[in-house]
Amino acid sequence: MSSTALGIVLGILVGLRHAFEPDHLTAVSTLVSETHDARHGALLGVLWGLGHTISLVVVGASLAVVGATLPTRAGAAFELGVAVMLVVLGVRGMVVALRGGNGHPHPHAAIAPRRWRPFLVGLVHGLAGSGALTALVFAHLPGTVARILYIALFGAGSVAGMALASGVAGAALQVVVRSDRVRRDIGLATGVMSIAVGVLWGVPLVT
């Protein structure tokens, strides 16, 4: 197998590891705290991964075609968007927890918003990571097709990784959560963590 082909195949493994980065897990944890089992948790992770992959492929493919990398200012703006989103998710998670919204809602209530939320969160994360990923493939892979294929496989790996992480989290919640009070406390804890990570992530970008 040539070094180029091997590099492309490794994209899925790198993407799998990428899903477990702290900012990704923090963002998804605020959403997983509202799930009730492994299946719903895994679905949430898949939706996050799809949004993440779409951003990566669209931005990465566009840059690969024109032979350019993402401008530094655009990359910083996308990173700041992630920081703001983490803070917003944290505040929202705390509000939902305090209102008792982490109980067991009607199975048909607000299904679409719950599914769109992780997808949109993934889109934002994908935008933030597109600059570094594009720079990486430009440095190591020759040709537009090879670069786009690597980005697509990287995205597929991130879908699998996040589905695994959020599915395990959902299963753990199903075992651990025995009352609405426990679920509320978990929602508050993940909300505080998300706000803290968002602030620590964003402050260097604006100072």
N, C-alpha and C positions, 0 to 999 in steps of 0.2 A: 504494500500500500504506500503510495507516495505521501510525502510530508503534507502536501496540500489537502489530500483526501483525508488523512488522519486528523488534521486540524479541523476540518469541517465536521467529522464525526464527533470529535471531542466537544463540539459546540453544545450538544445536548447535555453532556455531563457538567460542563461549566454552567449552563443555564439552570440545571438542577440545583447546584450549589448556590447559585445566585439568588434563588427563591428564599433561602434561609438567612439572607442579610438582615441586620437588625431593623432597618426602617420598614422593610417589607413585612416582617413578622409583627412589628408594632402596629402598623396600619390594619392588618388583617385581624389582629387579636381583638381590636375594638368592635369588629363586626362579628367575629366568631362567638363573642360573649353572648350574642343574641340567638345563637343556634341551639339545637336541642339534641343532636346526635351526629354520628360520623358522616352519614350521607349528606346532610345539609351542610356540614362543615366542608366536606370535600367539594360539593357543588360551588360553594362560595369561593374556594381556592381556584377552581377551574375558571370561574368567571373573572376573577382577578387576573389569572394568567392569560386569558384571552385578550383582555384589555391591554395588558402589558405587552403581549406579543404584537398586537396590531400596531401599537405606537412604534415599537422597535422596527418592525418590518417597513412601515410606511416611511418613517424618517430615515432609517438606515438605507433602504433601497433608493430613495430619492437622492441621498448624498452619494451613494455608490455610483449611480448613473452619471451624475455630473462631476464625479471625482473630487468632491469637496468634503471637508469635515465641518462639524457643527461649530458655529462661532462661539467664542468663549462667553460672551455676554448672554447669548441665548441659552447656553448650558447652565449658566448661573441662575437665570430666570426660571428655568424648569426646576432646578434644585430648590429654589425658594418656594416654588409652587408646592413641592412635596412637603416642605416644612410647614407651610400654612395649612395644607390639607391635614397633616398629622394633628395640629392644634385643633382644627375644626372637628375632626373625628373624635378627639379626646373630649372636647366640650360636649359634643352631642352624646357620646357614650355615657358621660356622667349625668347629663340631664335625663336620658332615658332610664338609667338605673335609679335615680332619685324619684322619678315618677312611677316607678314600678313597672316600666314598660318591658322589662326582661322576663316577665312571666310567660304564660303560654297563650299567645294570641290566637285568634280564630284562624284556622288553617288557610282560609282564602283571603285574609285581610292583607292588603298592601303587598301582594306578592311581587308585582312588577317593580316597585321602588326598591324592595330588598334585593332584587336581582340586579338592578341597574347600578346600585351603589358600589359593590365590589368591582364591577366592570369599569366604572368611571375612575375608581381609585387606581386600578391597574393601568389605565390609560395614562394617568398623571405620572406614575412611577416609570412607565415605559419611556415617556418623553425625557424624564430626568436622566435615564440611563443610556439614552440613544447616542449621546455625544461620545462618551467613553468607549462604548462598544464599537461604534463606527471607527474611531481612531485605532482601536485594537485590530480590527480586521483589515484596515488599510495598511497597517504596519506588517502584518504577517501573511496575508493571503493575496495572491495576484488574481486579477480579473474580477469583473462585476458579478458574474454568476456565482463564483465561489464565495464572494463576500455576502451576497444576499442569502445563499443557502445556509451559510454559517449562522447568520442572524436569525433565520427561520428556525433552525434546529435549536439554537440557544433559547428562543422563545418557547419552543415545545418542551424543552427541559424545565423551564421556569413554570410552565403550566403543571407538569407532573410534580415538581417539587412543592409548589404551593398547595396543590390538591392533597398531597400527602400530609403536609404540615397542618393544614386546617382541618383535615379529616381526623387526624389524631387528636387535635385540640377539641373538636366536637365530641369525639368519643369520651375523652377525659371529662368534659363538662357533664355528659350524660351520667357518668359514674359519680362524680364529686358533688354535683348540685342536687341537694335534697330539699331545698326550700327556696322561695323567692328571695329571702334575706341573703342567702349565700350567693345567689345569682346577682343580686344588687351589689354586694361587696366586690364580686369579681368585675362587674361592669365599672364600678368606681375605680378600682385598682388599674384596670387597663386604660381607662380614660386619663387618669393622672400620668401613667407611663407614656401615653401617646403625646400628651401636652409637653411633658418634659423632653422627650426625644425631639419633638418638633422645634421647641425653643433652642435646644442645644444645636440642632441642625441648621436653623435659620440665622442665628445671631452672627456667626462668622461671615455669612453671605452679605450682611448689610452693614458690617463694621469695617 
